[in-house]
Amino acid sequence: MTTTGARTEIRQADPATDFPGILGVYAGNKWSHARAPERLRIAVERADLALVAVQDDEVVGFVRTMSDGAFAVYIADILVLPEHQGQGIGRNLLAAVLDHYPLETFHHQVLIAERDAEGFYRRMGMTAVGAFGLTAFIRTKHD
Ligand SMILES: CC(C)(COP(=O)(O)OP(=O)(O)OC[C@H]1O[C@@H](n2cnc3c(N)ncnc32)[C@H](O)[C@@H]1OP(=O)(O)O)[C@@H](O)C(=O)NCCC(=O)NCCS
């Protein structure tokens, strides 16, 4: 368990009790996952690691990962409620994830970033794949 700021706790998500708050974080950011709560619930339950940031019993931030548990981790989503952004909550959520998957073994910590969030990931010490002479491919359905 980690503490960020005076009143924010970072802890493992318990889907049974935290799911409504997690859904609220997706809805608050207008992410399409909020329109598919049943599937989002599955994603939260099957995450390798799912962390919530909690302030006064309210879920204000969330992150989830997928991993093979050996070499690679994919950081699927990281979100903070708009009214709580800019307070270090995203930093603490992502730091907890990166610490959980040490680079000595997990040599691929990857994610796909919204353009607007690029600066955040750079601030967190992450590097766009192009800097390594790599590229990334995706097959996606836009909505
Ligand atoms: C991106 C997000 C998770 C960042 O969380 P946050 O709690 O607002 O960020 P923090 O306050 O912890 O910021 C940490 C550092 O990153 C910087 N930062 C945060 N968001 C940034 C952005 N969009 N662009 C550039 N820098 C950013 C902060 O200024 C801060 O820098 P500092 O070290 O100089 O103080 C949050 O803004 C969010 O939920 N956005 C909407 C959802 C989203 O886009 N998620 C990412 C999808 S790829």
Ligand as a Chemical Component Dictionary entry (heavy atoms), coordinates in Angstrom:
data_LIG
# 
_chem_comp.id                   LIG 
_chem_comp.type                 NON-POLYMER 
_chem_comp.pdbx_formal_charge   0 
_chem_comp.three_letter_code    LIG 
# 
loop_
_chem_comp_atom.comp_id 
_chem_comp_atom.atom_id 
_chem_comp_atom.alt_atom_id 
_chem_comp_atom.type_symbol 
_chem_comp_atom.charge 
_chem_comp_atom.model_Cartn_x 
_chem_comp_atom.model_Cartn_y 
_chem_comp_atom.model_Cartn_z 
_chem_comp_atom.pdbx_ordinal 
LIG C1  C1  C 0 -2.687 11.259 -17.933 1  
LIG C2  C2  C 0 -3.148 11.216 -16.460 2  
LIG C3  C3  C 0 -3.328 9.767  -15.999 3  
LIG C4  C4  C 0 -2.056 11.901 -15.598 4  
LIG O1  O1  O 0 -2.455 11.832 -14.243 5  
LIG P1  P1  P 0 -2.337 13.118 -13.298 6  
LIG O2  O2  O 0 -2.668 12.701 -11.921 7  
LIG O3  O3  O 0 -3.126 14.230 -13.888 8  
LIG O4  O4  O 0 -0.779 13.453 -13.448 9  
LIG P2  P2  P 0 0.239  13.886 -12.293 10 
LIG O5  O5  O 0 -0.357 15.036 -11.536 11 
LIG O6  O6  O 0 0.641  12.722 -11.497 12 
LIG O7  O7  O 0 1.455  14.432 -13.169 13 
LIG C5  C5  C 0 2.773  13.870 -13.099 14 
LIG C6  C6  C 0 3.688  14.728 -13.972 15 
LIG O8  O8  O 0 3.291  14.588 -15.346 16 
LIG C7  C7  C 0 2.913  15.852 -15.891 17 
LIG N1  N1  N 0 1.730  15.640 -16.724 18 
LIG C8  C8  C 0 0.555  15.140 -16.352 19 
LIG N2  N2  N 0 -0.280 15.056 -17.399 20 
LIG C9  C9  C 0 0.406  15.542 -18.455 21 
LIG C10 C10 C 0 0.083  15.700 -19.829 22 
LIG N3  N3  N 0 -1.120 15.352 -20.328 23 
LIG N4  N4  N 0 1.035  16.223 -20.653 24 
LIG C11 C11 C 0 2.263  16.571 -20.165 25 
LIG N5  N5  N 0 2.626  16.415 -18.865 26 
LIG C12 C12 C 0 1.695  15.907 -18.025 27 
LIG C13 C13 C 0 2.585  16.730 -14.699 28 
LIG O9  O9  O 0 2.750  18.092 -14.995 29 
LIG C14 C14 C 0 3.581  16.219 -13.680 30 
LIG O10 O10 O 0 4.850  16.789 -13.964 31 
LIG P3  P3  P 0 5.889  17.238 -12.814 32 
LIG O11 O11 O 0 6.663  16.001 -12.502 33 
LIG O12 O12 O 0 6.690  18.286 -13.474 34 
LIG O13 O13 O 0 5.088  17.732 -11.641 35 
LIG C15 C15 C 0 -4.454 12.012 -16.258 36 
LIG O14 O14 O 0 -4.276 13.330 -16.688 37 
LIG C16 C16 C 0 -5.666 11.413 -16.952 38 
LIG O15 O15 O 0 -6.381 10.607 -16.370 39 
LIG N6  N6  N 0 -5.947 11.847 -18.202 40 
LIG C17 C17 C 0 -7.143 11.384 -18.909 41 
LIG C18 C18 C 0 -7.047 9.912  -19.270 42 
LIG C19 C19 C 0 -5.839 9.650  -20.136 43 
LIG O16 O16 O 0 -5.594 10.332 -21.114 44 
LIG N7  N7  N 0 -5.076 8.624  -19.745 45 
LIG C20 C20 C 0 -3.893 8.235  -20.461 46 
LIG C21 C21 C 0 -4.272 7.532  -21.705 47 
LIG S1  S1  S 0 -2.878 7.144  -22.708 48 
# 
loop_
_chem_comp_bond.comp_id 
_chem_comp_bond.atom_id_1 
_chem_comp_bond.atom_id_2 
_chem_comp_bond.value_order 
_chem_comp_bond.pdbx_ordinal 
LIG C1  C2  SING 1  
LIG C2  C3  SING 2  
LIG C2  C4  SING 3  
LIG C2  C15 SING 4  
LIG C4  O1  SING 5  
LIG O1  P1  SING 6  
LIG P1  O2  DOUB 7  
LIG P1  O3  SING 8  
LIG P1  O4  SING 9  
LIG O4  P2  SING 10 
LIG P2  O5  DOUB 11 
LIG P2  O6  SING 12 
LIG P2  O7  SING 13 
LIG O7  C5  SING 14 
LIG C5  C6  SING 15 
LIG C6  O8  SING 16 
LIG C6  C14 SING 17 
LIG O8  C7  SING 18 
LIG C7  N1  SING 19 
LIG C7  C13 SING 20 
LIG N1  C8  SING 21 
LIG N1  C12 SING 22 
LIG C8  N2  DOUB 23 
LIG N2  C9  SING 24 
LIG C9  C10 SING 25 
LIG C9  C12 DOUB 26 
LIG C10 N3  SING 27 
LIG C10 N4  DOUB 28 
LIG N4  C11 SING 29 
LIG C11 N5  DOUB 30 
LIG N5  C12 SING 31 
LIG C13 O9  SING 32 
LIG C13 C14 SING 33 
LIG C14 O10 SING 34 
LIG O10 P3  SING 35 
LIG P3  O11 DOUB 36 
LIG P3  O12 SING 37 
LIG P3  O13 SING 38 
LIG C15 O14 SING 39 
LIG C15 C16 SING 40 
LIG C16 O15 DOUB 41 
LIG C16 N6  SING 42 
LIG N6  C17 SING 43 
LIG C17 C18 SING 44 
LIG C18 C19 SING 45 
LIG C19 O16 DOUB 46 
LIG C19 N7  SING 47 
LIG N7  C20 SING 48 
LIG C20 C21 SING 49 
LIG C21 S1  SING 50 
# 
